[in-house]
Amino acid sequence: MNENDENAKELIEKGEWVDCWICRDAFQRRRQTRRYCSKCNRGFCEGEHGNFAHNTGRCIVCGKPKAK
């Protein structure tokens, strides 16, 4: 995990942009975002690597349905 991943929520709340951790780690590309996961606090691309609704959001990793 990148050191800025843990601080993405804090950086976004200060008005800064952060990297989508999935774009960076899986695809080696840099895509900036102002959305963070309410569970892991890492930045994610809305719609592509998570979703955001009602002032809470989850990345696709934290938001995946639990196996039955």
Backbone as a ProteinNet text record, in pm:
[ID]
protein_1_A
[PRIMARY]
MNENDENAKELIEKGEWVDCWICRDAFQRRRQTRRYCSKCNRGFCEGEHGNFAHNTGRCIVCGKPKAK
[TERTIARY]
84.7	0	88.6	55.7	127.5	101.5	200.9	184	70.7	43.1	-66.9	-203.2	-209.9	-337.9	-403.2	-324	-377.1	-425.9	-374.2	-409.3	-502.6	-552.5	-634.5	-754.8	-824	-940.7	-902.6	-795.4	-750.3	-710.8	-638.8	-596.7	-717	-814.6	-935	-1013.1	-1026.1	-1099	-1029.9	-899.7	-825.6	-837.4	-906.2	-925.3	-827.2	-745.9	-647.3	-702.9	-637.6	-669.5	-574.1	-621.7	-537.9	-547.5	-454.3	-457.2	-559.4	-626.3	-707.5	-609.2	-621.5	-525	-536.2	-654.3	-672.2	-608.7	-631.5	-566	-414.9	-363.2	-218.2	-161.9	-221.7	-164.4	-191.5	-309.4	-345.1	-305.8	-313.7	-294.4	-175.7	-102.2	12.8	-19.8	-137.8	-172.8	-212.4	-200.7	-232.7	-362.1	-462.8	-590.7	-626.8	-642	-669.8	-819.7	-852.8	-991.2	-1009.5	-1135	-1170.9	-1268.6	-1270	-1355.4	-1267.8	-1315.6	-1242.8	-1339.5	-1287.6	-1366	-1392.2	-1517.4	-1551.7	-1501.4	-1454.7	-1402.7	-1250.3	-1180.3	-1032.9	-968.6	-1048.5	-1001.6	-908.6	-898.2	-814.6	-898.3	-833	-901.4	-942.5	-1058.1	-1103.3	-1176.4	-1177	-1251.1	-1398.4	-1483	-1625.9	-1680.6	-1761	-1823.4	-1740.3	-1610	-1522.5	-1465.2	-1419.7	-1357.4	-1428	-1554	-1636.1	-1755.2	-1837.7	-1948.1	-1967	-2034.3	-2051.3	-2197.5	-2258	-2398.3	-2423.4	-2506.6	-2548.3	-2429.9	-2331.2	-2211.8	-2129.4	-2141.8	-2055.1	-2021.5	-1906.6	-1865.1	-1778.9	-1775.5	-1691.6	-1620	-1491.3	-1419	-1470.2	-1439.9	-1492.5	-1437.4	-1323.5	-1267.4	-1344.4	-1366.8	-1437.3	-1588.2	-1641.1	-1785.3	-1839.4	-1751.6	-1801.1	-1892.9	-1997.3	-2090.7	-2020.6	-2066.1	-2008.8	-2060.1	-1973.7	-2012.2	-2112.7	-2207.8	-2310.8	-2264.8
-118.2	0	123.7	217.6	343.4	427.2	501.5	582.1	683	735.5	830.8	764.6	631.1	561.7	579.5	567.1	578.7	719.6	818	957.2	1015.1	933	984.3	1061.3	1008.7	1076.9	1215.5	1221.8	1349.6	1447.6	1399.7	1486.4	1539.6	1453.4	1495.6	1596.8	1573.1	1667.4	1803	1806.9	1933.8	2000.2	1933.1	1990.8	1942.7	1842.9	1792	1674.7	1645.6	1531	1418	1293.4	1177	1079	984.8	882.2	774.2	723	602.1	487.9	419.6	315	195.3	168.3	55	85.5	206.1	244.9	235	283	284.7	143.7	63.9	-67.2	-172.5	-169.9	-274.5	-239.8	-110.6	-71.3	21.6	54.9	144.7	276.3	330.1	460.3	552	678.8	776.9	846.9	825.5	893.8	956.8	1086.2	1160.2	1162.3	1165.1	1160.4	1240.7	1272	1336	1247.9	1118.6	1021.4	925	885.7	787.9	685.6	567.4	456.6	479.4	462.3	482	368.8	261.1	149.1	151.9	161.2	157.2	296	399.5	538.9	567.2	474.5	496.7	560.7	635.9	701.2	602.8	626.9	542.1	624.5	574.8	636.7	600.9	700.1	673.8	613.9	509.9	446.3	335.8	352.7	250.4	159.5	217.6	139	154.7	190.8	202.7	291.4	313.6	406.9	489.1	599.9	697.2	738	721.3	761.4	795.9	895.9	934.3	963.2	1036.7	1075.9	959	844.3	731.3	659.4	602.9	534.1	415.3	321.1	203.4	173.1	136.8	89.5	-50.2	-100.4	-229.8	-343.6	-324.5	-428.9	-435.8	-322.9	-320.4	-336.6	-300.8	-303.9	-429.5	-526.3	-646.7	-724.2	-786.2	-863.4	-980.6	-1009.8	-1122.8	-1254.5	-1354.2	-1486.5	-1549.9	-1619.8	-1684.1	-1819.2
0	0	0	-83.9	-94.3	31	76.7	198.3	186.7	67.3	50.2	51.7	31.3	37	172.9	278.1	412.8	442.9	373.1	397.2	291	199.3	89.5	141.6	239	295.3	347.2	424.5	480.3	370.1	269.8	159.6	82.7	54.8	-17.5	64.2	193.7	279.4	287.2	259.5	254.3	117.6	23.4	-108.8	-213.4	-180.4	-274.8	-354.7	-465.7	-548.6	-513.1	-523.8	-495.9	-612.6	-617.9	-722	-687.1	-788.4	-772.7	-749.3	-638.6	-605.1	-698.8	-752.7	-843.4	-979	-1031.9	-1158.2	-1144.7	-1034.5	-1012.9	-997.9	-910.1	-878.1	-985.2	-1045.2	-1141.7	-1284.8	-1320.1	-1460	-1482.4	-1377.2	-1384.2	-1455.9	-1425	-1480.5	-1365.1	-1389.1	-1285.9	-1322.5	-1241.7	-1259.4	-1124.8	-1125.9	-1003.5	-974.3	-845.5	-801.3	-673.4	-643.6	-517.3	-440.8	-471	-402.7	-323.7	-206.2	-125.9	-69.1	-45.2	8.1	157	198.3	338.8	427.9	367.6	446.6	456	341.6	343.5	334.6	305.4	296.5	179.5	82.9	-35.1	-145.4	-233.9	-344.8	-452.4	-517.4	-627.2	-732.2	-856.5	-966.5	-953.3	-941.6	-928.6	-1057.7	-1043	-1157.3	-1216.5	-1216.8	-1273.6	-1165.2	-1057.1	-950.3	-816.7	-821.3	-702.2	-730.5	-628.6	-646.6	-520.8	-537.9	-432.1	-427.5	-313.2	-297.8	-151.4	-128.5	7	99	47.7	123.7	176.9	114.8	148.5	19.2	11.8	-109.6	-75.6	-166.2	-148.7	-278.4	-267.7	-383.9	-418.7	-536.8	-579	-492.5	-431.5	-345.6	-214.9	-150	-20.8	-38.4	-153	-173.1	-238.8	-268.1	-336	-242.7	-298.9	-216.3	-148	-29.2	44.3	-13.3	-17.3	-67.6	28.5	-28.4	56.5	104.3
[MASK]
++++++++++++++++++++++++++++++++++++++++++++++++++++++++++++++++++++

